[in-house]
Amino acid sequence: MIRDELNRFCAALPHATHLVQWGNADVYKVGGKVFAVIGMADTGATVTFKTTRLAFEVLSDSPGLRPAPYMASRGLKWIQHYDKPGLPDDSLRDHIRASYDMAIEALTRKKRAELGL
């Protein structure tokens, strides 16, 4: 997926908000919780997303994927898709959606209710 496609996908998720920070990165949040970061420091279609512990272990050693710099070094289970072959588009969308769902789960009940989630 190219950066524009990644941005369109993330922006289409319900209640997703977008801001640009960290060296021109597109940062997507739901309820104030980050679920995807696209294009860190002008790296194009690089995308970083949160994973489960199991997915982190499996994906960490896959070609084109790595533990996300900075985030993973602090014990967070985030993966960066940075090069080919990486994940097929459908699988990448599934992982971003799972990251979005984990961000929603981390919200308070009150915040989820405010958003209608």
Secondary structure in CASP SS format (residue, H / E / C, confidence):
PFRMAT SS
TARGET T0000
AUTHOR 0000-0000-0000
METHOD secondary structure of the structure
MODEL  1
M C 1.00
I C 1.00
R H 1.00
D H 1.00
E H 1.00
L H 1.00
N H 1.00
R H 1.00
F H 1.00
C H 1.00
A H 1.00
A H 1.00
L C 1.00
P C 1.00
H C 1.00
A E 1.00
T E 1.00
H E 1.00
L E 1.00
V E 1.00
Q E 1.00
W C 1.00
G C 1.00
N C 1.00
A E 1.00
D E 1.00
V E 1.00
Y E 1.00
K E 1.00
V E 1.00
G C 1.00
G C 1.00
K E 1.00
V E 1.00
F E 1.00
A E 1.00
V E 1.00
I E 1.00
G C 1.00
M H 1.00
A H 1.00
D H 1.00
T C 1.00
G C 1.00
A C 1.00
T C 1.00
V E 1.00
T E 1.00
F E 1.00
K E 1.00
T C 1.00
T C 1.00
R H 1.00
L H 1.00
A H 1.00
F H 1.00
E H 1.00
V H 1.00
L H 1.00
S C 1.00
D C 1.00
S C 1.00
P C 1.00
G C 1.00
L E 1.00
R E 1.00
P E 1.00
A C 1.00
P C 1.00
Y C 1.00
M C 1.00
A H 1.00
S H 1.00
R H 1.00
G C 1.00
L C 1.00
K C 1.00
W E 1.00
I E 1.00
Q E 1.00
H E 1.00
Y C 1.00
D C 1.00
K C 1.00
P C 1.00
G C 1.00
L C 1.00
P C 1.00
D H 1.00
D H 1.00
S H 1.00
L H 1.00
R H 1.00
D H 1.00
H H 1.00
I H 1.00
R H 1.00
A H 1.00
S H 1.00
Y H 1.00
D H 1.00
M H 1.00
A H 1.00
I H 1.00
E H 1.00
A C 1.00
L C 1.00
T C 1.00
R H 1.00
K H 1.00
K H 1.00
R H 1.00
A H 1.00
E H 1.00
L H 1.00
G C 1.00
L C 1.00
END
